[in-house]
């Protein structure tokens, strides 16, 4: 027996195997780009249950057929495994089951973390599951369960801050994230959480400067985390009066340039690239990115990037239909319908809303505003979109689209009511004031001038 990073027993005689496992832990918690190091563990010790099951889980996200031999190797050695290894095996093996029930998968993790509370990688794994379930409440309960024994550890406060953010507890989230930043100022999830707080509170310049100051520590981050951080910076710039060229520079030099790296993961880059271009499109600035949009849309016709996750598929649907690749968009939409029909009834009932939103994005891209608005629903609430696997900041664009659809279809009064509700939470958002100005102007109301003046004042306050 050897002890892993957490101090838990692992049945292996190979120092190289345990080192590979510990290196993998670090890669997961730091959003590193070398998570494949876990594949070395079964090479060094083919009989190590922990090494085999963690390697299987890594491969399952790439190609599930490659995971099966590793699962079988782990099963064959279970009799000699430690209690910790058996608990991880049971939990991860169930998580990889094609017919799993997500609620049961979470319960497996609750039990694992009750018995082995130092295992922050298992905490991270289940928090990702909760994120895709839209269950920040469960995610918070899980981290609070293990916090007492990990209160001085790296990484735990970023994992505490994020569900607090998703539950709207921004003061608590900022406190948690800043405590984590004191422990390790290069923890990317802590940096990311602080940025989220600043953005929600419309402290855009503070968020932008904070992230740029942290950016020297991003070189080893995964394609997703690196480009996602720059996505946040670009969103902040969009709120101010700075030239659109600054945003284009981030797109070209920080997001798209990631694809030049030999170990880049294109789908992770595309998620943030489309997410940014959609914001720009809603703001009426897409002409400044015409060439970039054409190149990206062409890349997205490659079906290898479809069906990886709902959020990405929704963005791809918009990009394809908006760029004239309607046949491809229809094929993607049909594929989503087919995949939904194969899910359990419980999962189907949950994900029907995601499919409806997918149809809305397809129609929005085509310019069919009435149909898109009908699919959004006249009582739209973005909170119901969490099941696509997106943060509040990522979901915010759907509010912008919904308002635009209301305005484009002659429903300015309804748009005003919706905008005013959003302004109660984010009064410092210049774009919301611009949308309000447009709504008032449509109705010929004098309030348009005041809304425009407020937007101009806020825009001028950022990045002067």
C-alpha positions in Angstrom: 0.0 0.0 0.0 1.1 3.6 -0.8 -0.6 6.8 0.2 -1.9 9.3 -2.4 -2.0 13.1 -2.1 -4.9 13.0 0.3 -3.2 10.4 2.6 -5.6 7.6 1.5 -4.3 4.1 0.9 -3.8 2.8 -2.7 -2.8 -0.8 -3.4 0.2 -0.4 -5.6 3.9 -1.1 -5.3 4.7 1.4 -8.1 6.0 4.9 -7.1 5.5 6.0 -10.7 1.8 4.9 -10.6 1.1 6.9 -7.5 3.0 9.9 -8.9 0.8 9.8 -12.0 -2.3 9.7 -9.9 -1.2 12.7 -7.8 -0.2 14.6 -11.0 -3.6 14.0 -12.4 -5.2 15.3 -9.2 -3.2 18.5 -9.6 -4.2 18.9 -13.3 -7.9 18.5 -12.5 -7.8 21.0 -9.7 -5.8 23.6 -11.6 -7.6 23.2 -14.9 -4.3 22.0 -16.4 -3.9 20.8 -20.0 -2.1 17.6 -19.0 -4.9 15.5 -17.5 -3.9 12.7 -19.8 -1.1 12.0 -17.3 -3.5 9.6 -15.6 -3.1 7.2 -18.5 0.4 6.6 -17.2 -0.9 5.1 -14.0 -2.2 1.8 -15.5 1.0 1.5 -17.6 3.1 1.6 -14.5 0.8 -0.7 -12.6 -1.9 -2.6 -14.6 -3.4 -3.9 -11.3 -4.0 -0.6 -9.6 -7.7 -0.2 -9.2 -7.5 3.6 -8.6 -5.2 4.2 -11.6 -7.4 2.1 -13.9 -10.8 3.7 -12.9 -9.5 7.3 -13.0 -7.9 6.6 -16.4 -11.2 5.1 -17.6 -13.1 8.2 -16.5 -10.7 10.4 -18.3 -11.1 8.4 -21.5 -14.9 8.2 -21.2 -15.1 11.9 -22.0 -13.2 11.3 -25.2 -14.2 7.8 -26.4 -16.2 5.6 -24.1 -15.1 2.4 -26.0 -11.5 3.0 -24.9 -12.6 3.1 -21.2 -14.1 -0.4 -21.1 -10.8 -2.4 -20.9 -9.7 -0.2 -18.0 -12.9 -0.6 -16.1 -12.6 -4.4 -16.5 -9.0 -4.3 -15.3 -10.1 -2.4 -12.2 -13.0 -4.8 -11.5 -10.6 -7.8 -11.8 -8.5 -6.4 -8.9 -11.2 -5.1 -6.6 -10.7 -7.8 -4.0 -7.2 -6.5 -3.2 -8.2 -2.8 -3.3 -8.3 -0.5 -0.3 -11.6 0.8 1.0 -10.9 4.2 -0.6 -10.2 2.6 -4.0 -13.4 0.6 -3.8 -15.4 3.7 -2.9 -13.9 5.6 -5.8 -14.5 2.7 -8.1 -18.2 2.3 -7.2 -18.8 6.0 -7.5 -17.0 6.6 -10.8 -18.1 3.3 -12.4 -21.8 4.3 -11.7 -21.1 7.8 -13.1 -19.9 6.3 -16.4 -23.0 4.1 -16.7 -25.0 4.9 -19.8 -28.3 4.7 -18.0 -27.2 6.4 -14.8 -29.6 8.5 -12.7 -27.8 11.8 -11.9 -29.4 12.0 -8.4 -28.1 8.6 -7.5 -24.6 9.6 -8.9 -24.7 12.6 -6.6 -25.6 10.3 -3.6 -22.7 8.1 -4.4 -20.4 11.1 -4.1 -22.0 12.3 -0.9 -21.2 8.9 0.7 -17.7 8.9 -0.8 -16.9 12.4 0.6 -18.4 11.6 4.0 -16.0 8.7 4.3 -13.0 10.3 2.5 -13.5 14.1 2.9 -10.0 15.1 1.8 -10.6 13.9 -1.8 -11.0 17.2 -3.5 -10.9 15.7 -7.0 -14.1 13.7 -6.2 -15.6 16.9 -5.0 -14.7 18.7 -8.2 -16.1 15.8 -10.2 -19.4 15.9 -8.5 -19.6 19.6 -8.7 -19.3 19.4 -12.4 -22.1 16.9 -12.5 -24.3 19.3 -10.3 -23.5 22.2 -12.7 -24.9 20.2 -15.6 -27.9 19.3 -13.5 -28.5 23.0 -12.7 -28.3 22.1 -9.0 -26.0 24.6 -7.3 -27.8 23.8 -4.0 -26.4 20.3 -4.1 -23.0 21.5 -5.1 -22.9 23.9 -2.1 -24.0 21.1 0.3 -21.2 18.9 -0.9 -18.5 21.4 -0.4 -19.8 22.5 2.9 -19.8 18.8 4.0 -16.0 18.6 3.5 -15.0 22.2 4.3 -14.2 21.7 8.0 -11.4 19.2 7.3 -10.1 21.2 4.3 -10.4 24.8 5.6 -6.6 25.5 5.0 -6.4 23.7 1.7 -5.8 25.1 -1.7 -8.7 24.8 -4.3 -11.5 24.3 -1.8 -12.6 28.0 -1.6 -13.0 28.3 -5.4 -15.3 25.3 -5.2 -17.2 27.0 -2.4 -17.4 30.3 -4.2 -18.9 29.0 -7.4 -22.2 27.5 -6.1 -22.6 30.6 -3.9 -22.4 32.6 -7.1 -25.0 30.5 -8.8 -27.3 30.9 -5.8 -27.0 34.7 -5.9 -25.0 34.9 -2.7 -22.4 37.3 -4.1 -21.0 38.7 -0.9 -20.4 35.2 0.5 -18.9 34.2 -2.9 -16.5 37.1 -2.9 -15.5 36.4 0.7 -14.8 32.7 -0.1 -13.0 33.4 -3.4 -10.8 36.1 -1.8 -9.9 33.7 1.0 -8.9 31.1 -1.6 -6.9 33.9 -3.4 -4.9 34.5 -0.2 -4.0 30.8 0.0 -3.1 30.6 -3.7 -3.3 33.6 -6.0 -2.8 31.4 -9.1 -5.8 29.1 -8.4 -7.7 29.7 -11.7 -11.1 28.8 -10.3 -10.7 31.3 -7.5 -9.6 34.0 -10.1 -12.6 33.1 -12.2 -15.0 33.3 -9.2 -13.7 36.8 -8.3 -14.2 37.9 -11.9 -17.8 36.6 -11.8 -18.6 38.6 -8.7 -17.2 41.8 -10.2 -19.1 41.3 -13.4 -22.4 40.6 -11.8 -21.9 43.7 -9.6 -21.1 45.7 -12.8 -17.6 46.4 -11.6 -16.4 45.8 -15.2 -13.2 47.8 -15.2 -12.2 46.2 -11.9 -12.9 42.7 -13.3 -11.0 43.4 -16.5 -7.9 44.7 -14.7 -8.0 41.9 -12.1 -8.1 39.2 -14.8 -5.4 40.8 -17.0 -3.1 41.0 -13.9 -3.7 37.3 -13.3 -3.2 36.3 -17.0 0.5 35.5 -16.6 -0.5 32.4 -14.6 -2.8 31.1 -17.4 -0.1 29.6 -19.7 -0.6 26.0 -18.4 -4.4 26.1 -18.4 -6.6 24.0 -20.5 -7.9 25.4 -23.8 -11.3 25.9 -22.1 -10.1 27.8 -19.0 -7.5 29.9 -20.8 -9.9 31.1 -23.5 -12.8 31.4 -21.1 -10.9 33.8 -18.9 -10.2 35.9 -22.0 -13.9 35.7 -22.9 -14.6 37.3 -19.5 -12.2 40.1 -20.2 -13.8 40.7 -23.6 -17.3 40.9 -22.1 -16.1 43.5 -19.7 -14.7 45.6 -22.6 -18.0 45.3 -24.5 -19.7 47.2 -21.6 -17.5 50.3 -21.9 -16.9 52.9 -24.5 -13.6 51.4 -25.6 -13.1 50.7 -29.4 -14.4 47.4 -30.7 -10.9 46.7 -32.0 -9.8 45.9 -28.4 -12.4 43.1 -28.3 -11.3 41.9 -31.7 -7.7 41.8 -30.5 -8.7 39.5 -27.6 -10.7 37.3 -30.0 -7.8 37.0 -32.5 -4.8 37.0 -30.2 -6.1 35.3 -27.0 -9.0 33.1 -28.0 -8.5 32.0 -31.6 -4.7 31.9 -31.3 -5.1 29.1 -28.7 -5.8 26.8 -31.7 -2.2 27.2 -32.8 -1.0 25.2 -29.8 -0.3 21.5 -30.6 -2.2 20.3 -27.6 -5.2 22.6 -28.0 -8.7 21.2 -27.7 -10.7 22.9 -30.5 -14.2 22.4 -29.1 -13.2 24.2 -25.9 -11.9 27.1 -27.9 -15.0 27.2 -30.1 -17.3 27.3 -27.1 -15.8 30.6 -26.0 -15.3 32.0 -29.5 -19.0 31.5 -30.4 -20.1 32.8 -27.0 -18.2 36.0 -27.7 -19.4 36.4 -31.3 -23.0 35.9 -30.2 -22.7 38.8 -27.7 -21.3 40.9 -30.5 -24.1 39.9 -32.8 -26.8 40.9 -30.3 -25.1 44.3 -29.9 -25.1 44.9 -33.6 -21.3 44.8 -34.0 -20.9 41.5 -36.0 -19.8 43.3 -39.2 -16.6 44.1 -37.4 -16.0 40.3 -37.1 -17.3 39.2 -40.5 -14.2 37.3 -41.5 -13.8 35.7 -38.0 -17.4 34.6 -38.1 -17.1 33.0 -41.5 -14.1 31.1 -40.5 -15.6 29.9 -37.2 -18.9 28.9 -38.9 -17.0 26.8 -41.4 -15.2 25.0 -38.6 -18.5 24.2 -36.9 -19.8 22.3 -39.9 -17.5 19.5 -38.9 -19.8 17.1 -37.1 -17.0 16.0 -34.8 -17.8 19.0 -32.6 -21.5 18.2 -32.3 -23.2 16.5 -29.4 -20.4 17.1 -26.9 -22.6 19.2 -24.6 -25.9 21.1 -24.9 -24.5 24.6 -24.4 -22.1 24.2 -27.3 -24.7 22.6 -29.5 -27.1 25.6 -28.9 -24.4 28.1 -29.9 -23.4 26.0 -32.9 -27.1 26.0 -34.0 -27.2 29.8 -34.0 -23.8 30.1 -35.8 -24.7 27.6 -38.5 -28.2 29.0 -39.2 -27.0 32.6 -39.0 -24.2 32.0 -41.5 -26.4 30.3 -44.0 -25.5 26.7 -43.2 -29.2 25.9 -42.6 -29.0 22.3 -43.8 -26.2 21.6 -41.4 -28.1 23.3 -38.6 -31.2 21.2 -39.3 -29.1 18.1 -39.2 -27.7 19.0 -35.8 -31.2 19.8 -34.5 -32.6 16.5 -35.7 -29.6 14.8 -34.0 -30.5 16.4 -30.7 -34.1 15.3 -31.0 -33.0 11.7 -31.6 -30.5 11.8 -28.7 -33.2 13.2 -26.4 -35.6 10.4 -27.4 -33.0 7.8 -26.2 -32.7 9.2 -22.7 -34.6 7.9 -19.7 -38.1 9.5 -19.2 -36.8 11.4 -16.2 -33.9 12.9 -18.2 -36.2 13.6 -21.2 -38.6 15.5 -19.0 -35.7 17.6 -17.7 -34.0 18.2 -21.1 -37.1 19.1 -23.1 -36.5 22.7 -22.2 -33.0 22.5 -23.6 -34.4 21.2 -26.9 -36.9 24.0 -27.1 -34.2 26.5 -26.5 -32.1 24.8 -29.2 -35.0 25.3 -31.7 -35.3 28.9 -30.6 -31.6 29.5 -31.3 -31.9 27.9 -34.7 -34.8 30.2 -35.6 -33.1 33.2 -34.1 -30.1 32.6 -36.3 -32.3 32.3 -39.4 -34.0 35.6 -38.5 -37.4 34.1 -37.8 -38.1 36.3 -34.8 -41.7 35.3 -34.3 -41.0 31.6 -34.2 -37.9 32.1 -32.0 -40.0 34.2 -29.5 -42.7 31.6 -29.4 -40.1 29.0 -28.5 -38.5 31.3 -25.9 -42.0 31.7 -24.4 -43.7 34.9 -23.4 -42.9 34.2 -19.7 -39.2 33.5 -20.3 -37.0 32.9 -17.2 -33.4 32.3 -17.9 -33.1 30.3 -14.7 -34.8 27.4 -16.5 -31.9 27.3 -19.0 -29.3 26.1 -16.4 -29.8 22.5 -17.5 -27.8 23.2 -20.7 -24.6 23.5 -18.6 -23.9 27.2 -18.5 -23.1 29.7 -15.8 -25.2 32.7 -15.0 -22.8 34.9 -17.0 -23.0 32.6 -20.0 -26.8 32.4 -19.7 -27.2 36.2 -19.6 -27.0 36.4 -23.4 -30.3 34.6 -23.6 -31.9 37.5 -21.7 -30.4 39.9 -24.3 -31.7 37.8 -27.2 -35.2 37.6 -25.6 -35.3 41.4 -25.2 -34.2 41.8 -28.8 -36.9 39.4 -30.0 -39.6 41.3 -28.1 -38.4 44.6 -29.7 -38.1 43.1 -33.1 -41.6 41.8 -33.0 -43.3 45.0 -31.8 -43.6 44.1 -28.1 -41.8 47.1 -26.6 -44.0 47.4 -23.5 -43.2 43.8 -22.6 -39.5 44.4 -23.2 -39.6 47.5 -20.9 -41.1 45.4 -18.1 -38.5 42.7 -18.6 -35.6 45.1 -18.7 -36.7 46.9 -15.6 -36.8 43.7 -13.7 -33.2 42.9 -14.8 -32.1 46.4 -13.9 -33.2 45.9 -10.3 -30.3 43.4 -10.0 -27.8 45.0 -12.5 -28.4 48.7 -12.5 -24.9 49.3 -13.7 -25.2 47.5 -17.0 -24.8 49.9 -19.9 -26.3 47.5 -22.5 -29.5 47.0 -20.5 -29.9 50.8 -20.5 -29.3 50.8 -24.3 -32.0 48.2 -24.7 -34.3 50.3 -22.5 -33.5 53.4 -24.6 -34.4 51.5 -27.8 -37.7 50.2 -26.2 -38.8 53.7 -25.1 -37.8 55.2 -28.5 -39.9 52.6 -30.3 -42.9 53.8 -28.4 -41.9 57.5 -28.8 -41.6 58.0 -25.1 -39.6 60.9 -23.6 -37.9 58.4 -21.1 -35.7 57.3 -24.0 -33.4 60.3 -23.6 -32.9 59.6 -19.9 -32.1 55.9 -20.6 -29.7 56.9 -23.3 -28.0 59.4 -21.0 -27.6 56.8 -18.3 -26.1 54.3 -20.7 -23.6 56.9 -22.0 -22.7 57.8 -18.4 -22.0 54.2 -17.5 -20.1 53.5 -20.7 -17.9 56.5 -20.1 -17.1 55.3 -16.6 -15.4 52.2 -17.8 -11.9 52.0 -19.4 -11.4 55.8 -19.7 
